[in-house]
Every structure is written in C-alpha cells, then in structure tokens.
Amino acid sequence: MARIFDLIEHMDENQDDIVQRFPERGSGDFRIGSQLVVRESQAAVFFRDGKALDTFGPGRHTLTTANIPLVTNLIGRAFSGQTPFKAEVYFVTMRELTTMKWGTPQPITIQDPILRMARVTAFGTYAIQIVDPQLFVAKMVGTQNLFRTRDIQNFFRSIILTKMIDLIGEMGKSIIQMAAFVEELAAGVRAKAAEDFAARGVALNSFYVESISPTEETAKAIDTAASMGAIGDMGAYMQYQGANAMMEAARNQQGGAGAGVGLGAGVGLGAAVGQMFGQSMQQQQQPQQQQQAPAGPPPLPQATTYFVAAGGQQAGPFDMNRLQQMVQSNELSRDTLVWKAGMANWVKAGEVDELNRLFQNAPPPLPPQ
C-alpha cells in the first residue's frame, strides 16, 4: 500500500542545503488536505514529470485544488479527496549563502605574455542567493538533474572557472603581474558570470579571489628567469649551475676511497671554477677595453688611378698628378681611352667627369708649322 504523506516539511538543521528533495527518493504520495510547512528563508516547489509547477512561500499551507492548480491540472481532476496524487517537493533555501567556495581542482594552463605559458592555481569564495526558486528548480533539477549541494557547487564552479580563464586571456597580464590586479579580476569574473547565474534564478552577490599563484614548476621558471636577468650572461649562468652541481656531487662522496675521490674532484673543480670565472671576466672586460682604447687616425684614402691605352698598348695605372702631366704634354687627349677599377669598359677620357676637368686648364695644341 502506498504511503500517504499528511505533513510535508524540511528541517534544515545544518543550514548547508541549497535544495532538499521530499521525499528523498521516488515520488511522494500526497492528497488533498495534506499540510505543507515552509519555514522562513525557504520556498517549496512542487515538481512533477520534469516540470517545476506550484510554489509556496513561508507558512503552513493546506493543499487544495485551489492552491495547487498546476499540479491538479497536470494529473487531472478524476480523483476524490482521499485519492493520493504523485509529485515531488523541493525545499529551496532563500537566504544568502556566504560560505560558497570555489577553486581549481587541478592547475590550469594559461597563455602568459612573459613566460609564454604558465600553470596556475586559484581559489576563493563567493556569495549567492536564489531569487527565483521555481526557475532554479526548473533549470537545475529539471534540466541538469542536480539537487545535491555538492553537485550544484561543482556546476557553479565550472561557470566561474570558465569565465576566469576567459578574462585572464582578455587582460593580457602575466601571472607575475596578476597579484596587482586581483580586485579587477574578481570584479570582472562576477560581471561575466552574473548572467549565467541569473539564467538559473540565482543572484551572484559577491565574488572574491583569495589566491592566484603559479604552480611549483612555474614558480621555479620565474625564479630562473629572474636569476638570469640579474646575472645578464646566459653562458656564465649555465657554467655556474654546472659547476655547482659537480661540486655538490663531489661533496656527497662518502667512504674511504669515495671520500678521497670526492676531495680530489673538489680541488680540481675549484680550480676549474676559478678558471671558468676568470675567462668569463676576461670576456666581459675585453669589449670594455676595446671601447675605452683611444681610436687611431683612419687610413689614408686610396688615390684614384687610371689605365691609359696608347699606341694599342695598356699603360699605367697613373694617378691624377701624372695624368695632368700627360695632358700638358699632349700624351693624353679627350679621345684617349681610359679605364679604372669598377668601370665596365674602356671609355674616352673626355667622357669621364673627373678627367674632363684636366683638359679645361690645358693649352690648345700648337698650330701646324
């Protein structure tokens, strides 16, 4: 025989429940005249066949066909006052939930403008309040089939993390700089997620980022980058790291023979390290010395020379002074072929600008006798 519930109520003793199903399993057998008790900061939503129907606020309610019209219309009116009807009741808390927590279940990978890629973890708190219990039940229970507090929190967390990853990408800040933008990040995530929460009958009242930090591997990469930036010489840094590793290996040698080997290795490594840093300092000092050395006079410019074709023979090369003398003695005329390095072919001397000037001050040829 079906169990008929005459009193429907939920005592939220631990005050952690977001929504509580009554009965916990299966459908409830209710009848007209049953008593529904809804406490302060609660709302009761009747649910049947995947639909959120009639909603009741705080107080004691006697179930009649007048105050549960949607339920009775759905199942029909062909029952008497003693005939039970099947439905579920979801008690939804209406108080503000201020102890909601969120966090990354595992490190998330983000693009970083400085480190290129970074893995970070984050956590914080947020506060919500259900403002539309019927919409909340319809969306979370009817659509997502979620009514346990843990499942609902996981669902909200997925929304928050999605919006956070998207916002971090839009901000374009490195994880190194993120600590200075925690408030902006929190405000941005709340603004982005508010619409998704409202679509489920929930108000996102506040959102806080308590920590956003790199993973241990990313933190080591940041420290290494900072160390290299301080040292300024990647080659010297790598040599220094290698020398430290070898020195540590030598110190870790134990036992009689091992200790002797370690001691010898340590002495040899000490000399090697000293030599290494000596060479590194010399390499760093050489460019400075070269910059500080007084510069000598520049090399003398090369004199321009030409080859001259005379009597079918090549002569030269001759500098400009010699060519001037050849013009004066009529050994070089405007029609004489000349060539210098860089010219493609032999050309007439009168067609070369710098040689044409030599003929301007030359005397004309003697008249015939």
DAJOMO-V148014 format. One line per field, one symbol per residue. ss: DSSP state (H for helix, E for strand, C for the rest). phi: phi as a letter, one per 40 degrees, with the letter a starting at -180 (. if undefined). burial: # if it has 16 or more other C-alpha atoms within 10 Angstrom, else .. A space follows every 10 residues. Layout:
BEGIN
ss: ???
phi: ???
burial: ???
END
This chain:
BEGIN
ss: CCCCEEEECC CCCCCCCCEE EECCCCCEEE EEEEEEEECC CEEEEEEECC EEEEEECCEE EECCCCCCHH HHHHHCCCCC CCCCEEEEEE EEECCCEEEE EEECCCCEEE EECCCEEEEE EEEEEEEEEE CCHHHHHHHH HHHCCCCCHH HHHHHHHHHH HHHHHHHHHH HCCCCCCHHH HHHHHHHHHH HHHHHHHHCC CEEEEEEEEE EEEECHHHHH HHHHHHHHHH HCCHHHHHHH HHHHHHHHHH HCCCCHHHHH HHHHHHHHHH HHHHHHHHHH HHHHHHHHHH HHCCCCCCCC CCCCEEEEEE CCEEEEEEEH HHHHHHHHCC CCCCCCEEEC CCCCCCEEHH HCHHHHHHHC CCCCCCCCC
phi: .ccbccbbab ccccfbccab cbccbgccbb adhccbbbcd gbbbbcbafg bcbcbbcdhb bccbcccbcc cccccgbcbc ccccbcabbb cbcbcccbbc bbaccadbcb cbcbcgbabb baaibabbac bbcccdcccc ccccfbacdc cccccccccc cccccccccc cgbccccccc bccccccccc cccdcccccb gbbccaabbc abaccccccc cccccccccc cgbccccccc cccccccccc cccbgccccc cccccccccd cccccccccc cccccdcccc cccccccccc ccccbbcbcb ggbcbhcbcc cccccccccg cbbccccbab dhccacbccc ccdccccccc bcccccccc
burial: ...#...### ......#### ###...#### ##.######. .#######.. #######... #.#.#..#.# ##........ ...####### ####..#... ####.....# ##.....### ####.##### ########## ##...##... .#...##.## #.##..##.. ..####.#.. .#..##.### .###.###.# ####..###. .####..##. .#.....#.. .....#.... ..#...#..# ..#....... ###.##..#. ..#..#.... .......... .......... ....#####. ......##.# ..##..##.. .###..#### ......#### ....#..##. .........
END
